[in-house]
């Protein structure tokens, strides 16, 4: 689904993040740019501006325990990480 950046809601972002995490499955992660591309299209002018809103949506979902933000393969504090990160489902015991 490609949408206009101005029309992309937080719920669209969260749904896309959750859909990608579930599709990828337990123990697998994905790049946040995949979510941005799913909503903004393949051209950087479409998906690039969505990277910050995607990050905010990922932090919100991580706060709810619905996804985990990973850096260098390890879960990180969603409010205290920098650089490249990936997103995945929480580990289930």
N, C-alpha and C positions, 0 to 999 in steps of 0.2 A: 504494500500500500504506500503510495507516495502522496504526501499532502503538502500544501503550502505552509512554510514555516510559521506564518502568522496565525494559521489555523491549528497548529499542533498544541494540544492541551497536555497538561500533566498526566491526565488519565490515559491519553494515547501513548505517551512516552512510557508510563508504567506498564501498560498492557503489552507493549512491544518488548520491553525488557523481560517481563515474565514469560511471554511466549517464546522468546529466544532461549531463555534459561531452561525452560521445560523441554523444548525441542532438542536442545543440546544434551540434556540429561545430567544425572548425578555424576559428579566427578569430572565434569567437563566445563570449560569456561568459554567466554566469547569476548571479543573486543567491543567496547562501547560504540565504536564507529559503525558496527554492524547495525545497531539499533537506529543510529542517526541516518544511515543509508536506507534502511527499510522505510523510514518516514520521509526523508528528504530527497531521495533519488540518488543516482550514481554520481552526479556532478557535484564537485566540492562546494559550489555556490548554494546548493540545496541542502547538503548534509552538514557542511562545516559549521554554520550558525547554530545547529542543534546540539553540538557537543557539550556546551555548558548546561543547557536544559536537561540533557541526558544524564549528566553527572549529578545534577540536583535530584532528578527522579530516582537514580540509583541509590543515592544517599538516603532518601526517604524510604525506599523499599528495604534497604539494609537496616534502617532503624526499626522497621516493623518485623525484621527477622525473615523476610520473604526471599531475599537474595543475600549474597555475600560478595563483598568487594575484595579482590585478591590483588596483591602486588608481589611479584617474584614468587608466585605459587602459594603464598601464605595469606590467610585472612588478615585484613587491616581494620583499624578503627575508621569507620566511614567519615568521621569528622577530622581525621588527622592523617592524611596521606597525600603524597605528591607524586607526580610523574605518571608513567604508564601504568594502567591498571586493567584488570579483566573482571568479568562478572560471572557468577555461577550460582547454583542452588546451594543452600546450606547443606552441610554434611548431615546425613541421617544415621543415627546410631541404631 
